[in-house]
Amino acid sequence: APGALIVAGLDGRILLVNRQAEALFGYPRAELVGEHVEKLVPERYAGVHPGHRRAFSDDVRARPMGAGRDLHGRRRDGSEVPVEI
């Protein structure tokens, strides 16, 4: 895929990371796979994110995540980058 791609299971653990995601977030794949996606969520949102994730997972169907929200990911160095989920 030409863009950064991260796949997580319903439990929020990262299953797959492509090279573009490694470059974007600054983590090697081995440091992301098996971790919770909250590792990539800005700290100010990390506390509420598991609840948002569970609510989305409780109603599994094709739909956009984070619709209407200005979403950001947290890089290894702590800086933030806009993301689409």
ZAMARGU-4260 file (C-alpha; in steps of 0.2 Angstrom, whole numbers, plus 5000, padded with zeros to 4 digits):
<rodrens>
0) 5000/5000/5000 | 5007/5017/4996 | 5001/5025/5013 | 5004/5020/5031 | 4993/5005/5036
5) 4991/4998/5053 | 4979/4984/5056 | 4972/4980/5074 | 4961/4967/5081 | 4945/4970/5090
10) 4955/4969/5106 | 4965/4984/5100 | 4982/4975/5098 | 4992/4979/5082 | 4993/4964/5070
15) 5001/4972/5055 | 5012/4987/5051 | 5018/4992/5034 | 5034/5001/5030 | 5026/5017/5027
20) 5018/5016/5045 | 5035/5012/5052 | 5042/5028/5043 | 5028/5039/5048 | 5027/5034/5067
25) 5046/5031/5069 | 5044/5014/5076 | 5051/4998/5069 | 5037/4985/5066 | 5044/4974/5080
30) 5040/4988/5093 | 5022/4990/5087 | 5015/4972/5083 | 5007/4965/5098 | 5005/4983/5107
35) 4989/4992/5109 | 4985/5005/5097 | 4984/5017/5111 | 5003/5018/5109 | 5000/5028/5094
40) 4987/5040/5101 | 4991/5057/5108 | 4993/5056/5127 | 4978/5068/5130 | 4966/5056/5121
45) 4974/5039/5127 | 4963/5038/5142 | 4947/5039/5133 | 4952/5030/5117 | 4949/5012/5124
50) 4931/5016/5127 | 4929/5023/5109 | 4938/5008/5102 | 4926/4996/5112 | 4911/5006/5107
55) 4916/5004/5089 | 4920/4986/5091 | 4903/4982/5099 | 4894/4987/5083 | 4905/4979/5070
60) 4899/4985/5053 | 4907/4994/5038 | 4908/5012/5043 | 4921/5026/5045 | 4930/5027/5062
65) 4932/5044/5069 | 4920/5052/5057 | 4918/5071/5061 | 4934/5071/5072 | 4951/5079/5069
70) 4962/5064/5072 | 4980/5064/5076 | 4993/5050/5079 | 5008/5051/5091 | 5025/5047/5084
75) 5039/5039/5094 | 5047/5056/5097 | 5030/5063/5104 | 5026/5074/5089 | 5009/5072/5082
80) 5003/5069/5064 | 4986/5070/5056 | 4978/5053/5053 | 4963/5045/5045 | 4956/5029/5052
</rodrens>
